[in-house]
Amino acid sequence: KGSLPPHAILAFGAEREGVSRELISKSDHCVSIPMSPSVSSLNLATAVSAVLYAWRLGL
């Protein structure tokens, strides 16, 4: 199981636009989900599920 700093914030952006440049510039770390070129976006619930699953596995 992965661990996060005590005051970590997980921010998820809108399905097509993603996270704002302003928020990215204020972030210490950013991750993204690699996608097939034929897919324009992921449903937000699907993206959150994928990130939390990877975190839980310690990836």
N, C-alpha and C positions, 0 to 999 in steps of 0.2 A: 504494500500500500504506500502510495506517495505521500509526501508531507508538504505543507504550505507554510510560509511564515505566518505568525499570528494575525497580522493585519492585511493579509493578501486579499485582493479583490479580483474576481473573475468577471470580466466584462465581455458581453457578446453584443455584436452589432445587428443591425437590421439585415434581413435576408439577402437583399441585393447590394446595399451600400456598404455593409460591414461596419466596422468601428471608425469613428471620426479620426481624422488626422491629428486633431488637437489631443484627443485621448491617447492615441498612439505615442505622440511626442512626450507625453507626461508619464509614460509607462516605463518601468524598469525592464520588463521582459514582455515579448509578444510571441504568440504562436499562431499558426494557421493550419487549417485542414487541407491537405492536398486534394484536388478534385480533378476529375476528367474534364478535358476541354469541352466536351459536349454537354456538361452540366453548368448552368449559369449560377445556381445558388443552392444551398441546403436549407431546409426548413429549420427554423431556430431551435425547436425542440430536438430535432435530430442532431444538430451541431452540439448542443449542450450535452446530450446523452453520450455522444462520441468522446467529447473532452473529459467528462466525468468518468467514463469507463476506462479511458487510457490512464487517467490520474490514479484511479483505484488499482490498476494493474502495476502502477509504478513506471509507466513508460515515459 
